[in-house]
């Protein structure tokens, strides 16, 4: 009669599912707003985090909200050379350095 094919066993039990209980969250860049389109906005790298199930480390960057009195936390992929306490800049007029986010059209070749 033979064995059951592994592909058909995957829906049967929990041993083939991903362990997502300890994951830290989704990774996204900032939503592009007025400050980013017409200048830049400064953020601070608070911590570098290990996310299980992901090969690259994550970092938590804190920005001041330009419209309300509060802080916004963002989770990014930590690039090589990024460290805690570093200021990162997002926008069209940001400099081309490690950790900064620029539009592709503004980067030199």
C-alpha positions in Angstrom: 0.0 0.0 0.0 3.0 2.3 0.5 3.5 5.6 2.4 1.4 8.7 2.3 3.1 11.5 0.2 4.6 14.2 2.4 2.8 17.0 0.5 -0.5 15.4 1.4 0.6 15.1 5.1 1.3 18.8 5.5 -2.3 19.7 6.1 -2.8 17.0 8.7 -0.8 18.0 11.7 1.2 20.9 13.3 4.7 19.6 12.7 5.1 21.2 9.3 3.7 24.6 10.2 5.9 27.7 10.9 6.3 28.7 14.5 5.1 32.3 14.5 4.4 32.9 18.2 7.8 34.6 18.9 8.0 36.7 15.7 8.4 40.4 16.3 6.2 41.9 13.6 6.1 43.1 10.0 9.0 45.0 8.5 8.1 48.2 6.5 9.6 51.5 5.6 7.9 54.8 6.4 4.8 55.8 4.5 5.9 58.7 2.2 4.5 62.0 3.5 5.0 65.7 2.9 8.2 65.8 5.0 9.8 63.0 3.0 8.8 64.3 -0.4 10.0 67.9 0.1 12.9 67.4 2.5 13.9 64.8 5.1 12.8 63.5 8.5 15.2 62.3 11.2 14.8 59.1 13.1 16.8 57.4 15.9 17.7 53.7 15.9 16.6 52.5 19.3 17.5 48.8 19.2 18.6 46.0 16.9 16.4 42.9 17.3 16.7 39.2 16.3 13.5 37.9 14.6 13.1 34.2 14.6 12.5 32.8 11.1 14.3 35.7 9.5 17.9 35.6 8.3 18.6 39.3 8.7 18.4 41.3 11.9 15.7 44.0 12.4 16.0 47.4 13.9 13.5 49.6 15.6 13.6 53.3 14.4 11.7 56.0 16.2 10.5 59.1 14.4 8.7 62.2 15.7 5.2 62.5 14.2 5.2 65.7 12.1 1.5 66.2 12.7 0.8 65.2 16.4 2.8 65.2 19.6 3.8 61.6 19.7 6.5 59.1 18.6 6.2 56.6 15.7 8.0 53.3 15.9 9.0 51.6 12.6 10.6 48.2 12.1 13.2 48.0 9.3 15.8 45.5 8.1 19.0 46.5 9.8 21.6 47.2 7.1 25.3 46.4 7.6 27.0 49.2 9.6 23.8 50.3 11.4 24.1 50.7 15.2 21.9 51.8 18.1 21.9 55.5 18.8 22.5 56.3 15.2 20.4 59.0 13.5 18.9 58.0 10.1 17.3 60.3 7.6 14.4 59.6 5.2 13.5 61.8 2.3 14.6 63.2 -1.0 17.2 65.6 0.5 18.8 63.0 2.8 22.5 62.3 2.2 23.7 59.0 0.8 25.1 57.3 3.9 24.6 54.0 5.7 21.0 53.6 7.0 19.4 56.5 5.2 16.4 56.1 2.9 16.3 57.9 -0.4 14.2 57.6 -3.6 16.0 55.7 -6.3 15.8 58.8 -8.6 17.8 60.9 -6.2 20.7 58.4 -5.8 23.8 59.0 -7.9 25.0 56.3 -10.2 
